[in-house]
């Protein structure tokens, strides 16, 4: 059986009819709008039917509009949602709202934020549409420079031209069957996480990495935030100046305790890494690699996470591109303080912290890769 999508043609039907699918659904946003609400697609037994939207009258797919003044002035905008199919066991599978294209954008929208949400048939709250639980997707129309999103490329991406953009959710979560309406809003640009604004897990941080930990406040002594840190971001593994997860030993020195790197708590990764580097500062090992790393935005304060910081990373392994389950695990910067030969590792075998030999993966017991990933606090 083929995969079905729906196109909403520009004509009105008094009664529900069944139409031939034609690859995508197009919803025309016919006038300027701060909030533009349009019925979109759902994959049920009836491919085209009347949906009541705002006015209380029956309307065909793509014909329902609520509008007020927005950045586009008298220019018409076109909103086009797309779905993708994820296969399931047996005859199962689900269509998801996977991307949205907005076109016909005039220069009067330069510098604004476009905000997109999806709604069910009657619930007042918007649906989660990406990043597990995010209900609002933001695209910034940068003056003369295209479009940007405040998310890591493992969460959402945007591409486009001066008058059009396509927002794509890397892992969409809203099924097409649950989505009945989309809203598009334009408004004044709000500083993103990378620009110093508020951050949530999955956002792109100032260093160009992915935010994986959010707090009301903690101390990471020696970093740019020092005693007023709120976030941790992991180095990106794609794009410009991406980090490479290398299969290495913990250090060049594998039989001496690094006394300055024995702390396991959250907030000690930077301190531990500096102590590791002081003992052994050359070679392809976690500490010298992280200290030499600059990332996409030329920050010099990357470090290897302490044991408990590594646990927080593991919780967000899916959005960080953590190589699970192919790797044995990822090194923390915590020396196990056990005769000088062991360090703490986030094990993907046990799902917890263990303390193997520092010369792992050269140790014959672990012939599978052991990686490291740099992070930074801000």
CORGI-V500258 format. One record per residue. N is the residue number from 0. RES is the residue in one small letter. D_LAST is the distance of its C-alpha to the last C-alpha in Angstrom with 2 decimals. Layout:
n = <N:N>
res = <RES:RES>
d_last = <D_LAST:D_LAST>
This chain:
n = <0:1:2:3:4:5:6:7:8:9:10:11:12:13:14:15:16:17:18:19:20:21:22:23:24:25:26:27:28:29:30:31:32:33:34:35:36:37:38:39:40:41:42:43:44:45:46:47:48:49:50:51:52:53:54:55:56:57:58:59:60:61:62:63:64:65:66:67:68:69:70:71:72:73:74:75:76:77:78:79:80:81:82:83:84:85:86:87:88:89:90:91:92:93:94:95:96:97:98:99:100:101:102:103:104:105:106:107:108:109:110:111:112:113:114:115:116:117:118:119:120:121:122:123:124:125:126:127:128:129:130:131:132:133:134:135:136:137:138:139:140:141:142:143:144:145:146:147:148:149:150:151:152:153:154:155:156:157:158:159:160:161:162:163:164:165:166:167:168:169:170:171:172:173:174:175:176:177:178:179:180:181:182:183:184:185:186:187:188:189:190:191:192:193:194:195:196:197:198:199:200:201:202:203:204:205:206:207:208:209:210:211:212:213:214:215:216:217:218:219:220:221:222:223:224:225:226:227:228:229:230:231:232:233:234:235:236:237:238:239:240:241:242:243:244:245:246:247:248:249:250:251:252:253:254:255:256:257:258:259:260:261:262:263:264:265:266:267:268:269:270:271:272:273:274:275:276:277:278:279:280:281:282:283:284:285:286:287:288:289:290:291:292:293:294:295:296:297:298:299:300:301:302:303:304:305:306:307:308:309:310:311:312:313:314:315:316:317:318:319:320:321:322:323:324:325:326:327:328:329:330:331:332:333:334:335:336:337:338:339:340:341:342:343:344:345:346:347:348:349:350:351:352:353:354:355:356:357:358:359:360:361:362:363:364:365:366:367:368:369:370:371:372:373:374:375:376:377>
res = <x:x:x:x:x:x:x:x:x:x:x:x:x:x:x:x:x:x:x:x:x:x:x:x:x:x:x:x:x:x:x:x:x:x:x:x:x:x:x:x:x:x:x:x:x:x:x:x:x:x:x:x:x:x:x:x:x:x:x:x:x:x:x:x:x:x:x:x:x:x:x:x:x:x:x:x:x:x:x:x:x:x:x:x:x:x:x:x:x:x:x:x:x:x:x:x:x:x:x:x:x:x:x:x:x:x:x:x:x:x:x:x:x:x:x:x:x:x:x:x:x:x:x:x:x:x:x:x:x:x:x:x:x:x:x:x:x:x:x:x:x:x:x:x:x:x:x:x:x:x:x:x:x:x:x:x:x:x:x:x:x:x:x:x:x:x:x:x:x:x:x:x:x:x:x:x:x:x:x:x:x:x:x:x:x:x:x:x:x:x:x:x:x:x:x:x:x:x:x:x:x:x:x:x:x:x:x:x:x:x:x:x:x:x:x:x:x:x:x:x:x:x:x:x:x:x:x:x:x:x:x:x:x:x:x:x:x:x:x:x:x:x:x:x:x:x:x:x:x:x:x:x:x:x:x:x:x:x:x:x:x:x:x:x:x:x:x:x:x:x:x:x:x:x:x:x:x:x:x:x:x:x:x:x:x:x:x:x:x:x:x:x:x:x:x:x:x:x:x:x:x:x:x:x:x:x:x:x:x:x:x:x:x:x:x:x:x:x:x:x:x:x:x:x:x:x:x:x:x:x:x:x:x:x:x:x:x:x:x:x:x:x:x:x:x:x:x:x:x:x:x:x:x:x:x:x:x:x:x:x:x:x:x:x:x:x:x:x:x:x:x:x:x:x:x:x:x:x>
d_last = <50.41:48.37:45.01:45.60:43.79:45.17:45.81:46.57:49.35:50.09:53.02:53.76:55.53:57.21:57.04:54.66:55.53:54.40:53.22:52.70:49.05:47.94:44.53:42.14:42.02:41.73:41.05:41.96:40.14:43.17:41.99:39.00:36.79:33.77:34.38:36.48:37.58:39.58:41.09:40.09:41.29:42.08:43.90:46.72:50.47:50.95:49.21:49.89:50.51:50.29:47.16:47.21:44.43:44.22:47.81:49.45:51.46:51.47:49.66:49.29:46.06:44.14:46.33:44.40:42.53:41.01:40.03:39.06:38.09:35.02:33.79:36.45:39.35:42.63:41.21:41.33:38.26:38.73:36.48:37.16:35.68:36.16:36.41:36.28:38.18:36.80:39.69:40.43:42.95:46.57:47.10:43.72:40.83:38.66:38.00:34.47:33.23:31.35:31.00:31.89:33.26:33.60:36.10:38.08:35.07:36.28:34.63:34.51:31.48:29.44:26.00:26.20:24.36:26.66:26.03:28.03:29.00:31.86:34.29:37.04:40.63:40.39:37.17:35.29:31.79:30.38:30.24:27.28:27.49:24.66:21.62:23.72:23.51:22.26:25.07:23.96:23.35:22.23:23.39:22.87:25.95:24.62:27.36:29.40:26.76:27.30:24.99:21.40:19.68:16.09:16.40:16.26:19.75:20.36:20.34:22.10:23.40:25.29:28.09:30.75:32.76:32.99:34.76:33.56:30.59:30.36:27.46:27.55:26.08:25.57:26.48:28.35:29.19:31.69:35.22:37.54:39.95:37.57:36.69:39.22:37.39:34.51:32.99:31.62:30.17:29.27:27.32:25.28:22.04:18.97:15.58:13.92:10.46:10.38:11.82:9.46:11.49:11.46:10.55:12.90:13.52:14.90:13.14:12.23:8.61:8.21:9.21:12.11:11.59:12.13:10.02:11.93:10.60:10.17:10.71:11.95:10.10:9.92:9.87:8.80:11.19:11.16:7.62:6.42:5.09:8.19:9.99:8.07:5.18:6.20:5.43:6.49:8.13:11.42:13.13:15.76:19.35:21.13:21.30:20.78:19.55:19.01:18.46:21.76:22.19:24.77:27.32:27.20:27.95:25.27:26.30:29.34:30.34:31.21:33.34:31.50:28.98:25.71:25.70:22.20:20.85:22.62:19.90:19.22:16.97:13.49:11.27:13.77:13.10:11.95:14.92:17.24:16.62:17.39:20.49:21.56:21.37:23.38:26.07:26.24:24.56:26.57:27.54:26.12:24.14:20.62:19.30:20.81:19.96:16.20:16.24:18.42:16.41:14.94:14.61:15.78:13.82:14.42:11.16:12.37:9.78:10.63:12.35:14.68:13.73:15.73:18.53:17.10:13.86:16.49:18.32:15.55:15.57:19.31:19.37:17.99:20.06:21.94:19.23:17.60:20.97:21.31:24.83:26.56:29.37:30.39:28.30:29.15:25.49:22.16:21.59:19.07:18.53:20.61:24.08:26.58:28.46:31.71:33.96:31.44:32.12:29.65:25.93:24.10:23.96:23.03:26.54:27.42:30.97:30.55:27.41:25.99:24.95:27.75:28.43:30.48:31.69:29.28:31.68:31.11:31.71:34.64:35.92:38.81:37.63:34.68:35.89:33.14:29.79:26.87:23.61:20.06:16.81:13.79:10.23:6.78:3.79:0.00>
